[in-house]
Amino acid sequence: MAALCVEELLARAEQRAAEPHRSVAVEKELELEFDLGNLLALDRNPPPSMPRAAGAQRESRLRSLARDNTQLLVAQLWGLPAGRAEGATGPLVAQLPEPSYRLPREKPLPRPRPPTRWEQFARLKGIRRRKRTSLVWDEAAKQWRRRWGYERAGGDPARDWLIEVPAGADPNEDQFAKRLRDKREKVARNEFNRLRNIARGALPGRGLHPTGHQSRAELGRATQVARVSTASLGRFQPRLPKEPAAPPPRGGKKRHFAPLLGDLAAERSRQLELLRGLGSKKPPLDLTRAVNKQLREEDAQAAAGKGRKRGQRGKRGRQRPGGGKGPAGGKKGGARRQQQRPAGRKRS
Amino acid sequence: MRPLTEEETRALFEKLAKYIGENIQLLVDRPDGSYCFRLHKDRVYYVSERILKVATSIPGDKLVALGTCFGKFTKTQKFRLHVTALDYLAPYAKYKVWVKPGAEQSFLYGNHVLKSGLGRITENTAQYQGVVVYSMADVPLVSDSAGRGVDCSSENSDELALSRVVLIQVGA
């Protein structure tokens, strides 16, 4: 048995070696239409005639047709711009263009959600939604109070010390208990209606309640919504052992700083650029300074001309211009000096 | 601990430029080592690369300081220069003011320097120019430990002997 298999293998190998290499060129009457985004090739050539009877021949003809068209498609793929994924040693990856052929819809259109009980009623009665004000006038407290919550209008606990027995009511009935009971009933009725709406699929969360007939994708969506429905929006929810790690959050106002020990040379060059930019913004001419400089020079010349004896008085020689008047008089002093100058100043 | 952002670097350099002008590039680009500015808990530290690498192994909440503290950023992101930066500013200062021994103590205790207490001053010092104050022994001083900067008003009015020469500006 084994010997037979080996002989078969050898025979097949010989056959393959004997065959010439199949060429890559394919001849077609009409060019194929390609949609490389979908890896689609449309062959509009008339199919080769295949008589019904011949089974094996038909098979081989179909096979060669498929092979030719695939060859053409792959040739087109090799013409796409390519890059190496994951660095220089990764696999060669072609960049597919955007798909142009619109594939038909896989699933039927979703049906619109049925209206809730209230929505039906409102439509019937013609009730429309009115925008509510955030503050309500509280007559008892004589001020604007919020509609609900802390210190709400009409919710003052001191108000409840007395309930008047209404006209037709039983005088021995406990009105406080009645009020409590009524409130409980109202809440329970509301809850019942809410659950009924959910069961009818009228609420937005209609894919998220376990029915036992959900697909994997629906369950995944439900899991995601459940994860995010925490106070921290799912940031600290533990993950299952094989669940993939959270994708990095995008957007938001998180600041990103440069790495601590990053490229110090680059940092230095950036700082030097900044310095250059800062330095170029200096004002070109400061008039006060220019005038004062001029005055100083004149003073120095005059002092040098007058005599050397003043220069020996301690370190405070005439090199230093006179101390300033202080901020209040500084600029005015300069201006005044400018006016005094032409009149001539006698130095004692 | 992190490097400074663009705005923070600009604020820092603008403040330093008041005292040392374009000599900041000598601080940034030093021939004898690679130094950089790092921000840790709102304080700016000038630190060499070697020390920075060692400091990264200390947990952030336990790290007190590293290198030299130049100053800190206030809540509204203004940069306030501290006296600990003096060692690096003094050698590069553009405008210097020397204070007489008599006025030195008064200055250190927070008073202005009057004209009579002024020993020497660099030429061409403009009004409100940032200066570094030295004692007559060429020891750099600053007004107090909070690092308040010093401004000089230098006009040519030598008639007024008691005019205030060196003002202590709140918030360098």
Interface residues (C-beta under 8 A of the other chain):
Chain A: F257 A258 P259 L260 L261 G262 L264 A265 E267 R268 Q271 L272 L274 L275 L278 G279 D286 T288 R289 N292 K293 L295 R296 D299 K315 R316 Q319 R320 P321 G322 G323 G324 K325 G326 P327 G329 G330 K331 G333 G334 R337
Chain B: M1 R2 P3 T5 E6 T9 R10 F13 E14 A17 E22 I24 Q25 V28 D29 S34 C36 R38 E49 L52 K53 T56 L114 K115 L118 G119 R120 I121 E123 N124 A126 Q127 Y128 C152 S153 S154 E155 N156 S157 D158 E159 L160 A161 S163 R164 V165 L167
